[in-house]
Amino acid sequence: MPRQFSWIDQRLVRDRHIQGRSSHALALYLFLCTVADAQGLSYYSDTRLGEFLGLSGADLRAARSELRTAGLIAWQSPFYQVLSLERAAGSPPTAAPPPRIGEVRSAAELLRTIMQEGLQ
């Protein structure tokens, strides 16, 4: 494993934190999880985030607001912090994950699909 390896908490799906989130919010969350330090902290300017994610300033602000409202991130310019999923607003109790159906797909392929759906 690379020293900088990051991972995404499975409770994001299992506890349905991603349900109902926009593709822009999901892209921002994935980016922040990937670049965060051990405390979940990172800082990128709106301009740089927009460049990385292909988002306008308005789209980035909307995505950030959505994630903050959901309790998934904290933000005080210029700092972002990915929060523990235990702290996420309205977290339902942990339930058994839904059964998996279909083929295995890479994270990159899933993100491309999400981003394409957001453009439609």
C-alpha positions as CSV (number, residue, x, y, z in Angstrom):
1,M,0.0,0.0,0.0
2,P,1.3,3.5,-0.8
3,R,2.1,5.5,2.3
4,Q,-0.5,8.1,1.3
5,F,-3.3,5.5,0.9
6,S,-6.8,6.8,2.0
7,W,-10.0,4.9,2.4
8,I,-13.7,5.7,2.4
9,D,-15.7,4.5,5.4
10,Q,-18.3,1.8,4.3
11,R,-20.9,3.5,6.5
12,L,-21.1,6.2,3.9
13,V,-23.1,3.7,1.8
14,R,-24.4,1.3,4.5
15,D,-25.9,4.1,6.6
16,R,-27.1,5.9,3.4
17,H,-25.2,9.1,3.9
18,I,-24.7,9.3,0.2
19,Q,-28.4,8.8,-0.6
20,G,-29.9,11.9,-2.1
21,R,-26.6,13.7,-2.5
22,S,-25.8,15.5,-5.7
23,S,-23.0,14.3,-7.9
24,H,-21.1,17.6,-7.2
25,A,-21.3,17.0,-3.4
26,L,-20.2,13.4,-3.9
27,A,-17.2,14.5,-6.0
28,L,-16.2,17.1,-3.4
29,Y,-16.5,14.6,-0.6
30,L,-14.4,12.0,-2.4
31,F,-11.7,14.6,-3.2
32,L,-11.6,15.8,0.4
33,C,-11.4,12.3,1.8
34,T,-8.5,11.6,-0.6
35,V,-6.4,14.7,0.3
36,A,-7.2,15.0,4.0
37,D,-4.6,14.5,6.7
38,A,-5.0,12.1,9.6
39,Q,-7.4,14.5,11.3
40,G,-9.5,14.9,8.2
41,L,-8.1,18.4,7.5
42,S,-7.3,19.9,4.2
43,Y,-7.3,23.3,2.5
44,Y,-7.7,24.1,-1.1
45,S,-8.9,27.4,-2.6
46,D,-12.3,27.5,-4.3
47,T,-10.4,28.2,-7.5
48,R,-8.2,25.1,-7.2
49,L,-11.1,22.8,-6.1
50,G,-13.1,24.1,-9.1
51,E,-10.2,23.3,-11.4
52,F,-9.8,19.8,-10.0
53,L,-13.5,18.9,-10.0
54,G,-14.7,20.9,-13.0
55,L,-17.1,22.9,-10.9
56,S,-18.1,26.6,-11.2
57,G,-17.9,28.7,-8.0
58,A,-21.7,28.5,-7.5
59,D,-21.7,24.7,-8.0
60,L,-18.8,24.3,-5.5
61,R,-20.5,26.5,-2.9
62,A,-23.7,24.5,-3.3
63,A,-21.8,21.2,-2.9
64,R,-20.0,22.4,0.2
65,S,-23.3,23.6,1.7
66,E,-24.9,20.3,1.0
67,L,-22.1,18.4,2.7
68,R,-22.1,20.8,5.7
69,T,-25.9,20.5,6.1
70,A,-25.5,16.7,6.1
71,G,-22.9,16.9,8.8
72,L,-20.3,15.2,6.5
73,I,-17.8,18.1,6.6
74,A,-16.9,21.2,8.5
75,W,-15.6,24.3,6.7
76,Q,-14.2,27.6,7.8
77,S,-12.3,29.2,5.0
78,P,-9.8,28.0,3.9
79,F,-10.0,24.8,6.0
80,Y,-12.1,21.7,5.3
81,Q,-12.5,18.8,7.7
82,V,-14.1,15.5,6.8
83,L,-16.1,14.6,9.9
84,S,-16.6,11.2,11.5
85,L,-19.8,9.5,10.2
86,E,-21.0,9.1,13.8
87,R,-21.4,12.9,13.9
88,A,-23.3,13.1,10.6
89,A,-26.7,14.8,11.0
90,G,-29.6,12.4,11.0
91,S,-27.5,9.2,10.9
92,P,-29.8,6.3,10.9
93,P,-28.9,3.3,13.1
94,T,-26.5,0.9,11.4
95,A,-28.4,-1.6,9.4
96,A,-27.4,-4.6,7.5
97,P,-26.1,-3.6,4.1
98,P,-28.3,-4.2,1.1
99,P,-27.4,-7.3,-0.9
100,R,-25.0,-6.7,-3.7
101,I,-26.3,-7.3,-7.2
102,G,-24.5,-7.0,-10.5
103,E,-20.9,-6.7,-11.6
104,V,-17.9,-5.3,-9.8
105,R,-16.9,-1.8,-10.9
106,S,-13.9,0.3,-10.1
107,A,-14.2,3.5,-8.1
108,A,-12.9,5.5,-11.1
109,E,-15.7,4.0,-13.2
110,L,-18.3,4.7,-10.6
111,L,-17.2,8.3,-10.2
112,R,-17.2,8.8,-14.0
113,T,-20.8,7.5,-14.1
114,I,-21.8,9.8,-11.2
115,M,-20.2,12.8,-12.9
116,Q,-21.9,12.0,-16.3
117,E,-25.3,11.7,-14.6
118,G,-24.7,15.2,-13.0
119,L,-24.1,16.7,-16.4
120,Q,-27.4,15.4,-17.9
